[in-house]
């Protein structure tokens, strides 16, 4: 259930203070999770609070979050509960970005893993800055700098054929820079 990606050198440098020491041993993490749709909507705040309290009890500080919302899943997910396979076609998806000492991450991991209402989760090493909108803003500035103002930024109705190799290279470039 856990995918933990170690931080590369650039991100590690961003997490350092000016004097070269790490921020009190704290690192920035983000955890995305899927909660079972069997959780009653009125009980959802309690469940989210219980998950967040695990982080808080370990000395974590919250940076940002998105309260879980019920969403359809791209494919049916299965979780074994009491020796029975439970199948889910929708789930509550939410995420929390927080700072925590790396030594406390295994405790957070096991807590999410042992929670019967958590279908899946992913725990990532990340940066403090909001990275959701930065790519769109950068693309807009680049386009305006080339002389293509907002009026020409509309998507063309003509579709161009792209080879699978070019598509793979574009995806790889996005993944490696993101």
MOPEPE-V774601 format. One record per residue. SS is DSSP state (~ for helix, > for strand, _ for the rest). BURIAL is + if it has 16 or more other ideal C-beta (glycine too) atoms within 10 Angstrom, else -. Layout:
SS/BURIAL
SS/BURIAL
This chain:
_/-
_/-
_/-
_/-
_/-
_/-
_/+
_/-
~/-
~/-
~/-
~/-
~/-
~/-
_/+
>/-
_/-
_/-
_/-
_/-
_/-
>/-
_/-
_/-
_/-
>/+
>/+
>/+
>/+
>/+
>/+
>/+
>/+
>/+
>/+
>/+
_/+
_/-
_/+
_/-
~/-
~/-
~/-
~/+
~/-
~/-
~/+
~/+
~/-
~/-
~/+
~/+
~/-
~/+
~/+
~/-
~/-
_/+
_/-
_/+
>/-
>/-
>/+
>/-
>/-
>/-
>/-
>/+
>/-
>/-
>/-
>/-
>/-
>/-
>/-
>/-
>/+
>/-
>/+
>/-
>/-
_/-
_/-
>/-
>/-
>/-
>/-
>/+
>/-
>/-
>/+
>/+
>/+
>/+
>/+
>/+
>/+
>/+
>/+
>/+
>/-
~/-
~/-
~/+
~/+
~/-
~/-
~/+
~/+
~/-
~/+
~/+
~/-
~/-
_/+
_/-
_/+
>/+
>/+
>/+
>/+
>/+
>/+
>/-
>/+
_/+
_/+
_/-
_/-
_/-
_/-
_/-
_/-
~/-
~/-
~/-
~/-
~/-
~/-
~/-
~/-
~/-
~/-
~/-
~/-
_/-
_/-
_/-
_/-
~/-
~/-
~/-
~/-
_/-
_/-
_/-
_/-
_/-
_/-
_/-
_/-
_/-
_/-
~/-
~/-
~/-
~/-
~/-
~/-
~/-
~/-
~/-
~/-
~/-
~/-
~/-
~/-
_/-
